[in-house]
Amino acid sequence: MPISKRNRTVTLSKTKKKGKEHKEAIVNAIKQALEDYASAYVFTFENMRNQRFKEFREQHKSTGRFFLGSNKVMQIALGRSVADEVKPGIHKLSKFLRGDAGLLCTNLAKEEVQRRFQEYGEHDFARTGSIATEKVEIKEGPLDQFTHEMEPYLRKQGLPVRLNKGIVELVSDFVVCEKGMPLSPESARTLRLLGIKMATFRLHLVCCWTPEDFEIYNEELDLSDIE
């Protein structure tokens, strides 16, 4: 009798994890970047799109280096107090490495870094769980943008559709999403079909360190633990 693939044993020891060596490599890379570049920034991001971020990072390859990953590892590289910081005052950056955050080491002037971050934004299709930025409603009637082969797929997304002489027809008004509400998987797929982009990948500067000073860009942040 042939052996069932469904019951095949998988040896977990063959899988690789990011261990101590990987973390040490990141710490060393950050420390080296602090030697190579004149300033360091903490930034946050929303609606991350890996390919878009890769392109943005490539644009700055000649003037700086980005780090994303474990906030704890980046904090260790910078130092989390005056006692263990690698540069005078740089431990202050660690206080802001939380949540969706990253680190940039660069030689660009402050004004240029601020300009590039403020101007950057890439629109994309929203994913499941994203908050709808507007109400989208489709009115009753023919949906000429869809071929008849799409009718079963549209019904699976919850749209009340039928074929009328080979034309996809919406039999009643249909609300795809409500403003301020999380998108369901069906809503996210329908918005993509309609070509409606509700997400914007953005990067926000939080603070900046240079050997001369430390500057915070978001005045609403809690500064009680910054020394």
Solvent accessible surface area in square Angstrom, and as a share of the most:
residue,aa,sasa,rsa
1,M,227,1.01
2,P,125,0.79
3,I,154,0.78
4,S,54,0.35
5,K,159,0.67
6,R,230,0.84
7,N,122,0.62
8,R,151,0.55
9,T,124,0.72
10,V,112,0.64
11,T,70,0.41
12,L,138,0.69
13,S,98,0.63
14,K,165,0.70
15,T,90,0.52
16,K,195,0.83
17,K,188,0.80
18,K,150,0.64
19,G,35,0.33
20,K,153,0.65
21,E,149,0.67
22,H,76,0.34
23,K,98,0.41
24,E,82,0.37
25,A,58,0.45
26,I,44,0.22
27,V,21,0.12
28,N,92,0.47
29,A,22,0.17
30,I,0,0.00
31,K,82,0.35
32,Q,100,0.45
33,A,3,0.03
34,L,7,0.04
35,E,116,0.52
36,D,77,0.40
37,Y,49,0.18
38,A,60,0.47
39,S,7,0.05
40,A,0,0.00
41,Y,0,0.00
42,V,0,0.00
43,F,0,0.00
44,T,41,0.24
45,F,36,0.15
46,E,68,0.31
47,N,55,0.28
48,M,37,0.17
49,R,18,0.07
50,N,122,0.63
51,Q,111,0.49
52,R,86,0.32
53,F,9,0.04
54,K,100,0.42
55,E,66,0.30
56,F,6,0.02
57,R,97,0.35
58,E,90,0.40
59,Q,122,0.54
60,H,8,0.04
61,K,142,0.60
62,S,107,0.69
63,T,36,0.21
64,G,6,0.06
65,R,117,0.43
66,F,15,0.06
67,F,17,0.07
68,L,69,0.34
69,G,54,0.52
70,S,54,0.35
71,N,32,0.17
72,K,124,0.52
73,V,10,0.06
74,M,3,0.01
75,Q,34,0.15
76,I,82,0.42
77,A,0,0.00
78,L,0,0.00
79,G,2,0.02
80,R,106,0.39
81,S,46,0.30
82,V,98,0.56
83,A,103,0.80
84,D,81,0.42
85,E,35,0.16
86,V,58,0.33
87,K,48,0.21
88,P,110,0.69
89,G,21,0.20
90,I,0,0.00
91,H,6,0.03
92,K,48,0.20
93,L,0,0.00
94,S,4,0.03
95,K,55,0.23
96,F,5,0.02
97,L,1,0.01
98,R,116,0.42
99,G,62,0.60
100,D,88,0.45
101,A,5,0.04
102,G,0,0.00
103,L,0,0.00
104,L,2,0.01
105,C,0,0.00
106,T,2,0.01
107,N,87,0.45
108,L,31,0.15
109,A,63,0.49
110,K,44,0.19
111,E,128,0.57
112,E,44,0.20
113,V,2,0.01
114,Q,47,0.21
115,R,108,0.39
116,R,68,0.25
117,F,7,0.03
118,Q,146,0.65
119,E,118,0.53
120,Y,33,0.13
121,G,34,0.33
122,E,54,0.24
123,H,116,0.52
124,D,34,0.17
125,F,36,0.15
126,A,8,0.06
127,R,136,0.50
128,T,77,0.45
129,G,45,0.43
130,S,31,0.20
131,I,96,0.49
132,A,2,0.01
133,T,79,0.46
134,E,86,0.38
135,K,102,0.43
136,V,13,0.08
137,E,66,0.30
138,I,20,0.10
139,K,131,0.55
140,E,112,0.50
141,G,15,0.14
142,P,84,0.53
143,L,9,0.04
144,D,114,0.59
145,Q,114,0.51
146,F,23,0.10
147,T,83,0.49
148,H,97,0.43
149,E,116,0.52
150,M,51,0.23
151,E,15,0.07
152,P,60,0.38
153,Y,83,0.32
154,L,1,0.00
155,R,125,0.46
156,K,157,0.66
157,Q,11,0.05
158,G,47,0.45
159,L,3,0.02
160,P,43,0.27
161,V,11,0.06
162,R,129,0.47
163,L,82,0.41
164,N,62,0.32
165,K,197,0.84
166,G,44,0.42
167,I,83,0.42
168,V,1,0.00
169,E,30,0.13
170,L,0,0.00
171,V,61,0.35
172,S,50,0.32
173,D,71,0.37
174,F,44,0.18
175,V,58,0.33
176,V,9,0.05
177,C,12,0.07
178,E,80,0.36
179,K,144,0.61
180,G,44,0.42
181,M,111,0.49
182,P,83,0.52
183,L,5,0.03
184,S,45,0.29
185,P,58,0.37
186,E,65,0.29
187,S,17,0.11
188,A,11,0.09
189,R,97,0.36
190,T,3,0.02
191,L,3,0.01
192,R,136,0.49
193,L,57,0.29
194,L,43,0.22
195,G,49,0.47
196,I,48,0.24
197,K,106,0.45
198,M,17,0.08
199,A,5,0.04
200,T,15,0.09
201,F,0,0.00
202,R,100,0.36
203,L,4,0.02
204,H,78,0.35
205,L,24,0.12
206,V,10,0.06
207,C,0,0.00
208,C,0,0.00
209,W,9,0.03
210,T,20,0.11
211,P,93,0.58
212,E,146,0.66
213,D,70,0.36
214,F,46,0.19
215,E,65,0.29
216,I,45,0.23
217,Y,57,0.22
218,N,62,0.32
219,E,159,0.71
220,E,164,0.74
221,L,45,0.22
222,D,88,0.45
223,L,82,0.41
224,S,99,0.64
225,D,64,0.33
226,I,36,0.18
227,E,144,0.65
